[in-house]
Amino acid sequence: MTDFSKKITDIASGIADGALNASVPRRSLLKGTAGILAAGVFPAVHSAEPIVLRYLGTAVNQDKAIGEKFEKDTGIKIQYVAVTTDDVTKRAVTAPNSFDLIDTEYFSLKKIVPTGNLKGIDTKRIKNADKITSLFTTGKVAGKLVGDQGTAPKKVIYLEGEKSKVFAKAPTQFMSLIPTTYNADTLGIRPDLIKRPIDSWAELLNPEFKGKAAILNIPSIGIMDAAMVVEAMGLYKYPDKGNMTKKEIDLTIKTLIEAKKAGQFRSLWKDFNESVNLMASGEVVIQSMWSPAVTAVRTKGIACNFQPLKEGYRAWAAGFGLPATLSGRKLDGAYEFINWFLDGWAGAYLNRQGYYSAVLDTAKSKMEAYEWAYWMEGKAATQDIKSPNGDVLAKAGAVRDGGSYEARMGGIACWNAVMDENNYMVQKWNEFVAA
Amino acid sequence: MNTSVAPTLSAVTPEPGRSMAAWWQATPLTLVFVVFFLIPLALILMVSFWDFNEYALLPDFTFKNYISVFDGCGNTTDMCVTFKTYLSTFKFSFLVWLITLVIGFTVSYFLAFYVRSSGVQTLLFVLCTIPFWTSNVIRMISWMPLLGRNGLVNQTLVGMGLVNTPIEWLLFSDFSVVLAFVHLYTMFMIVPIFNSMMRIDRSLIEAANDSGASAWQTLWNVIVPLSRTGIIIGSIFVITIVMGDFVTIGVMGGQQIASVGKIIQVQTSYLQFPLAAANAVILLSLVLMIIWALTRLVDIRKEL
């Protein structure tokens, strides 16, 4: 899930602008109130010149509305720096002074933490630290362990100290990233063009969809999807899909190359928009897909399912990190932002976009009961479900694909990963593209 | 204009008091060239010999990166990725070069010799550039609704009963890649060829006619040789652009067609800078060789 991307924000902010204009009186009233509150509650912040936090990340969480709301609440300004997942990692490694707050995926940590460019986050300063969902801290959903193949957050979430370059085996006071959003990905399908139930990853390479399938062309994620397919086809069972040996990589790529030579793929896709366009135009009827992309196809009035599969989901998670050089008021501001982010408003906002928030209790308190029932409990919507921007995402009576939070996150099979043999994998992936 | 430039170029003998001024005049461009081209290039060359791991570049002197670029290329049964990639890149370069040359030459010929009024000439020439007022990517993407499975072309063909099922190879294929390239870069052929043609002394063509040459003979023996500079300059533009491209091939080829540029891009996005640098050095040397070969065919400085 890289450039999860600009389009989302573009579309979102466009619609947000529309919504804003429509409800100006109420908004400006809120703004006024928030201003008074902010002035009263955070006098220390206002006494000095305003803090500006440079927020480096992909566009997933970089929502204009979130930044504006935070500034209204606290007076701290968020300056979004939106790049792709790969570029977030690249900048964290090569230019750690170019941001004050990083929003990156857990799998990137294997590359970033050994450089010492990240500061351990002191959980004592995070108000809701102990309420962070158990999926991150212990790898459990509703008390049951979920799949931990790949870079599961629980493996990399704790550091040995504030200035540590290694991950801690057991929980400590210092976290590498404070989780923001996460989700579980699966195949997207066009039910109107396939016309039969799909229940396995193996269908991606089913010759029935020759010339009408697509796969993600971000090697480290695409290979995980491919591995799900290889296992589903019964070709091989990986000890860890997220950390393959050279032989396993060869096998996986060989399977992909054979399918490609047989004309299975219509296209490969790399960013959010490409996947939406491929699906919406009917060039492709089955492909690995991200849940908001499915939503985007649907808002065009085209049937598209985020299809739950019997082998489970490939999960991803992102979180906030602090650069090692951050100090003083900016550091305080960054902590304040993280605390604010976990406090519910942002969580509810993200939940309504189809992601999941890191602290569920606080998000729940900011959502309507019927919204919570639809998004998190897998119940049929009792009234129309709207996105944060006011678009209707689902009509009354609809049920969310994949069901409840527990059903979906409980069905995780593996996590996005960086393998030990990453260099070899990228080289082999290029071979697949060139085949 | 050419007549005035040529003599000054040949007068290389330094005149007293002029040499210092010439150095000063050359300094700004030289500095820009050194800072933004030579130094980065030297860095790329240096890094291509470095070692690397997941998150850091390790200064070293190793041929590892170059060896890994040609990994498996000794295998005769199945071509290695690098050769395959270069082969496909060369294929596109050649096809695009050939098509843009034919179209570019024809359009220039029409503009230069058939359009009599210079006002109309300018107007038509500006008309040629209009598509270039929008960005590359937009011009490329606009082909998609036209060529897609449910696109305009297929709808028309199916509607007219010419085909039963939509034609699949219109989009995400070699065809669509070449089409987009031709659409994007024919202009780079037209401009220099038109420029050369405009400088051909019309009396030469009259002389050819008077000597009884057929239209074809005039074209082949007079116009083509005299437009040679334009053709070579246009070819250099088109070939170098296509050799390094990864956006057009990516978008129009459905990300399924390899190009050298694409491989370099993937490697940089995974922090494999030394590998990418090695690939870039190889690509650069190949392109330089092509340009060198092309410039053997014409002395550009003399002809300009």
Contacts between the chains, C-beta under 8 A, distances in Angstrom:
chain1	res1	chain2	res2	distance
A	84	B	269	7.6
A	86	B	269	3.9
A	86	B	270	6.9
A	87	B	269	7.3
A	89	B	271	7.1
A	90	B	268	8.0
A	90	B	269	7.3
A	90	B	271	6.1
A	93	B	55	5.1
A	93	B	56	7.4
A	93	B	271	6.5
A	110	B	54	6.8
A	111	B	54	5.1
A	111	B	55	4.4
A	111	B	271	6.9
A	112	B	55	7.0
A	114	B	54	7.5
A	114	B	55	5.8
A	115	B	55	5.2
A	115	B	56	6.8
A	211	B	168	5.9
A	217	B	255	4.9
A	219	B	266	7.0
A	219	B	270	7.3
A	220	B	270	7.9
A	260	B	256	7.0
A	265	B	254	7.5
A	265	B	256	6.2
A	266	B	172	6.2
A	266	B	254	6.4
A	267	B	172	5.0
A	267	B	254	3.1
A	267	B	255	6.1
A	267	B	256	6.5
A	268	B	254	6.4
A	268	B	255	3.8
A	268	B	256	5.6
A	269	B	255	6.6
A	270	B	250	7.7
A	270	B	255	6.2
A	274	B	255	7.9
A	277	B	144	7.5
A	281	B	144	7.6
A	281	B	145	7.8
A	281	B	148	5.4
A	281	B	149	7.3
A	281	B	150	6.2
A	282	B	149	6.1
A	282	B	150	5.2
A	283	B	148	5.9
A	283	B	149	5.4
A	283	B	150	8.0
A	283	B	171	7.3
A	283	B	172	7.6
A	418	B	54	7.2
A	422	B	54	6.4
A	422	B	270	7.0
A	423	B	54	8.0
A	423	B	270	7.6
A	423	B	272	6.3
A	423	B	275	7.9
A	426	B	266	6.4
A	426	B	267	7.0
A	426	B	270	5.1
A	426	B	272	6.8
A	427	B	68	7.3
A	427	B	71	7.6
A	427	B	81	7.7
A	429	B	266	7.5
A	430	B	81	5.8
A	430	B	258	7.0
A	430	B	263	5.3
A	430	B	266	6.1
A	431	B	81	4.8
A	433	B	255	7.1
A	433	B	256	6.7
A	433	B	257	7.8
A	433	B	258	5.2
A	433	B	262	7.1
A	434	B	81	4.9
A	434	B	84	4.9
A	434	B	85	5.3
A	434	B	88	7.4
A	434	B	258	3.4
A	434	B	263	7.9
A	435	B	84	7.9
